[in-house]
Amino acid sequence: MALTKVEQTVLFAIASVASNSVIVGSAVSVATFYAVDVRIRMGRGTGTAFTTAPIFRLEGAYDSTSPTADQWVVLAQFQPVVGASIGSQAVSGTEAAGQTVVSLAAGTNFAAGDYVFFHNTTIGNSEWCRVKSVTGADLTIEEGLVNAQTGSTCRDQAEQYHALIDCTSLQSIRLVVDGNSSGQAVVIASEFGGVSGL
């Protein structure tokens, strides 16, 4: 049987998770996969540090029909740094899709190499990128913006995580965002690719 690489599949659609709350993502079938490569991206929802860092749990189940609570097992777990002095600045005016130089109200607390999050008022237009350089209030980013950013806030100390999961015995995976006692909202998105052929 031939193996097939499967392109990006959404595990957890981009969403804002309120402070001090827990969101259990929907189960996604991996019944036909040998392995999946999962990416999780986190952006800070505010410009202040976490009280307690949230936990992001990637879980799997061996049951293909509506796994119950006791059938989920933690496959990988991630937790961001608490952080302090977070760069959090409004985007000046409108920055068009494709733009690689983004002007902010100020460049305070931003630096080359930062992984940043553009928090758009339309959550689906939010995005993550890497800062190439900072000159005054201008951020030069490594790749052009995917979406136009109007009325957005740029925040540093975003993070991304990666896990390679053996799915030969798994039927479903899901992502749980546990923000109990975090004190701050986060924005999360997760996708996976994989090798199918079962």
C-alpha positions, -999 to +999 in steps of 0.1 A: +000+000+000+014+034-010+020+060+017+006+095+011+017+128+027-014+147+039-013+185+038-022+207+067-053+197+086-068+220+113-066+205+148-077+236+167-090+266+147-076+299+158-095+311+188-092+334+218-092+315+251-103+337+280-082+340+311-087+314+338-106+291+315-102+257+299-112+248+263-112+212+252-108+210+215-129+186+193-116+151+186-100+148+151-097+114+135-062+101+128-075+066+120-058+065+086-025+080+097+008+063+105+021+095+120+013+132+124+034+163+129+015+188+151+022+225+153+007+247+180+010+285+180+003+307+210-002+345+210-007+366+241-042+381+244-030+411+265+002+430+272+008+417+307+025+386+320+007+354+330-001+349+367+005+312+360+014+300+325-013+281+307-008+245+297-014+231+262-021+193+262-020+173+230-041+142+238-048+109+220-074+082+222-076+046+210-114+045+206-128+056+173-163+063+185-167+093+209-139+086+234-149+092+270-129+113+295-110+083+308-099+072+274-078+103+266-040+101+273-015+130+272+009+126+243+027+159+247+024+190+269+037+225+265+038+256+287+050+291+278+073+312+299+055+335+323+071+366+306+076+402+317+079+435+299+059+423+270+061+444+239+025+453+231+019+481+206-009+491+182-002+489+145-001+524+130-029+528+104-033+499+080-005+476+069-014+458+037-011+420+031+024+413+018+039+442+038+073+433+053+078+466+073+051+472+099+049+505+117+038+504+154+030+531+179+064+524+194+091+497+192+096+493+229+105+458+241+106+444+205+139+430+192+153+411+162+144+374+164+112+379+184+083+357+174+053+381+174+016+379+172-006+404+154-039+403+173-065+415+149-100+425+160-112+398+135-096+369+152-093+349+119-071+376+105-046+374+133-012+360+125+023+351+137+056+361+123+093+365+131+110+399+135+140+404+113+150+438+126+136+468+146+143+504+136+125+529+159+088+519+157+092+499+125+094+461+126+108+444+095+094+409+094+109+378+077+078+371+055+051+395+043+019+398+062-008+372+052-037+396+061-041+433+061-036+445+097-059+474+107-066+482+143-044+453+154-020+450+183+014+434+179+027+415+209+060+397+214+067+366+234+045+345+212+055+309+211+052+278+188+055+241+197+060+210+177+053+173+183+058+142+161+031+117+171+031+080+162-005+072+153-003+035+145-024+028+176-044+060+178-078+068+165-083+104+175-063+134+188-073+167+203-058+198+219-068+210+254-060+246+264-058+248+302-057+284+313-067+279+349-052+307+371-034+322+340-049+356+346-046+364+309-062+354+276-043+336+249-049+330+212-042+295+200-041+277+167-030+242+158-026+222+126-010+189+116+003+172+085+010+135+083+016+102+066-015+083+056-021+050+039-037+027+065 
